[in-house]
Amino acid sequence: MSTTGTTRTTGTTGTTATTIDVDRSDADYRAWLKEAVRKVQADANRSADTHLLRFPLPEAWGIDLYLKDESTHPTGSLKHRLARSLFLYALCNGWIRPGRPVIEASSGSTAVSEAYFAKLIGVPFIAVMPRTTSPEKCRLIEFHGGECHFVDDSMKMYEESAELAARTGGHYMDQFTYAERATDWRGNNNIAESMYQQLRLERYPEPAWIVATAGTGGTSATIARYVHYMQHDTRICVPDPENSCFFDGWTNDDPDASSDCGSRIEGIGRPRMEPSFVPGAIDRMMKVPDAASVAACRALETAIGRKAGGSTGTGLWSALKIISEMVAEGRTGSVVTLLCDPGDRYLDKYYSDEWLAAQRLDIAPYAKTIDTLLTTGVWSEPAA
């Protein structure tokens, strides 16, 4: 950095002043930055697209259900896209610096993906997360070179992350603030554009509904904005699990809505209305019982032989409910939802009968609802 001055005459007073010139150019940093951005963009070239899977439905319905399989990313989840966008955003803003840690508040999957990108560009990574986060996610964070920093109260993650960044001189990534702005929602092979490209040869290339659950809210915002920008007729539904405030905040138009406990469905649902959740962009929300989410996870495995996490079950339950309405009304078309991450991260939770019993979750009535729909076309949800 250099500072130079030149003499000039100002105004009508005849006095002289010096132009203060501060040049912070750093050739070594710019070289590091260029290489870091190249590495992250190269990852996008290798892994930006994912498969669109079909869920089997009765042919007579004239309805197609697809799951965008985000579990095939290198870090195994939808959050790989988010982490890549956040790293590019922070790098291009000059927020990430060589040797300084990146810090994130996360319930697991985002932290796994961010640990991967931190290792890719050679900076430390610290995940601030609830102590109840699944052991498998913690193992994956550490596998990618990250460090787990636990808090007992999930509402303390934000404050602890900011304080940790201040103490270490690192950068608090803050996915809950920046998720909706870090991704180019107008295209650039974002998840929405990818869906439409993959559907273009299907019998219903423009889906009637896209169902996307919300953790930060960034994915639903990206999809909704793209749909509006491209002038599609597709509508957007965001299902919300128990113990999350998004549904209440949306239905009551209350930006201060909150919940006093965390979601049992890891990766989605929040105790506060996050800045990246964009209520005005979406058309519909559902409040989905946690037992229904788990029942849908298990139904997915029966249908296509794939285990998935709880957030996938939340989205699938809502997609099936929408499909039941289409069947009842005699409408044809397609519906798309997300396979967010693999079920092997949750074998001790959503696939454990012991965990269900400890949580007092009875999935049998919801499993019956799904089975009845798929065999008769009738939606018969358990009474409240």
Buried (B, 14 or more C-beta within 10 A) or exposed (E): EEEEEEEEEEEEEEEEEEEEEEEEEEEEEEEBBEEBBEBBEEBBEEBBBBEBBEBEBEEEBBBBBBBBBBBBBBBBBBBBBBBBBBBBBBBEEEBBBEEBBBBBBBBBBBBBBBBBBBBBBEBBBBBBBBEEBBEBBBEBBBEBBBBBBBBEEBBBBBEBBBBBBEEBEBBBBBBBBBBBBBBBBEEEBBBBBBBBEBBEEBEBEBBBBBBBBBBBBBBBBBBBBBBEEBEBEBBBBBBBBBBBBBBBBBEEEEEEBEBEEBBBBBBBBBBBBBBBBBBEBBEBBBBBBBBBBBBBBBBBEEBBEBBBBBBBBBBBBBBBBBBBEBBEEEEEBBBBBBBBBBBEBBEEBBBBEEBBEEBEBBBEBBBBBBEBBBEEBEBEBEEE
